[in-house]
Amino acid sequence: MDLLWFCLIGIAAGWLAGRIMKGGGYGLWGDLIIGVIGAGLGGFVFSLLGLAAYGLIGRLVVATIGAVLLIWILRKLKKA
């Protein structure tokens, strides 16, 4: 069941990050990949800052922030 929630949060976070970063979304699999990697990145950044998020909404916020950061990094690398 945890894997299902992890995937659903990843999809939602990837979709939200695409909207926040003015993208058109990346499709179901793209959103999932961006959201899952973003969740890991967001968790890493939050731990460096000494922050923690709990519950479904907290995990979604962390994953979305991480996905936004991931998209920003990928766009900067693409321009270089």
Backbone torsions as a table, in degrees:
resi	resn	phi	psi	omega
1	MET	NA	-35.5	178.4
2	ASP	-62.4	-38.0	178.9
3	LEU	-63.7	-39.1	177.5
4	LEU	-62.5	-46.8	178.3
5	TRP	-63.2	-40.3	179.0
6	PHE	-59.7	-44.3	178.8
7	CYS	-66.9	-42.6	179.8
8	LEU	-65.3	-40.4	176.6
9	ILE	-66.0	-39.7	177.7
10	GLY	-61.1	-44.3	178.6
11	ILE	-63.6	-46.6	-179.6
12	ALA	-63.5	-42.9	-179.4
13	ALA	-65.9	-42.0	177.7
14	GLY	-63.4	-41.3	178.5
15	TRP	-65.6	-46.5	179.1
16	LEU	-62.0	-42.0	179.3
17	ALA	-63.7	-38.7	176.5
18	GLY	-62.1	-39.1	178.0
19	ARG	-70.4	-43.1	-179.1
20	ILE	-64.4	-39.3	-177.9
21	MET	-88.6	16.1	176.4
22	LYS	61.7	31.5	174.6
23	GLY	-97.0	170.2	-179.5
24	GLY	-94.1	12.8	-173.9
25	GLY	88.4	163.6	-175.0
26	TYR	-123.5	16.0	-176.3
27	GLY	83.1	169.3	-176.2
28	LEU	-58.6	-50.5	-176.9
29	TRP	-71.0	-39.1	177.5
30	GLY	-63.5	-44.8	176.9
31	ASP	-60.7	-40.8	179.5
32	LEU	-63.3	-46.7	-178.6
33	ILE	-64.6	-46.7	179.0
34	ILE	-62.6	-42.3	-179.6
35	GLY	-65.6	-41.5	-178.4
36	VAL	-69.3	-46.8	177.5
37	ILE	-64.7	-40.0	177.8
38	GLY	-62.9	-36.0	177.5
39	ALA	-63.1	-42.9	176.9
40	GLY	-64.9	-44.0	178.8
41	LEU	-64.7	-43.7	178.6
42	GLY	-63.2	-42.4	177.6
43	GLY	-62.3	-39.3	178.6
44	PHE	-65.3	-47.1	-179.9
45	VAL	-63.7	-43.9	179.4
46	PHE	-62.3	-39.5	179.6
47	SER	-67.9	-35.3	175.8
48	LEU	-62.9	-34.5	-179.9
49	LEU	-85.5	-3.1	179.9
50	GLY	77.0	23.5	-179.3
51	LEU	-105.2	156.5	176.3
52	ALA	-142.4	148.7	178.1
53	ALA	-125.6	139.7	-177.6
54	TYR	-124.9	152.5	176.7
55	GLY	82.6	175.9	-177.0
56	LEU	-63.8	-47.2	-178.9
57	ILE	-65.1	-41.4	178.7
58	GLY	-61.0	-44.7	178.5
59	ARG	-65.3	-37.1	178.0
60	LEU	-65.4	-41.5	178.8
61	VAL	-63.8	-46.7	179.5
62	VAL	-61.6	-45.6	-179.7
63	ALA	-64.4	-39.6	-180.0
64	THR	-67.5	-44.0	177.6
65	ILE	-61.5	-42.7	177.3
66	GLY	-64.2	-39.8	179.5
67	ALA	-68.0	-38.8	176.2
68	VAL	-62.2	-44.4	178.1
69	LEU	-62.0	-41.4	178.4
70	LEU	-62.6	-46.2	179.0
71	ILE	-61.8	-41.9	179.2
72	TRP	-60.9	-45.2	179.3
73	ILE	-63.2	-44.7	-179.4
74	LEU	-63.5	-38.7	177.8
75	ARG	-66.8	-38.8	176.9
76	LYS	-65.6	-40.3	178.1
77	LEU	-67.1	-35.3	-179.4
78	LYS	-66.7	-35.9	179.6
79	LYS	-73.1	-26.4	-175.9
80	ALA	-75.9	NA	NA
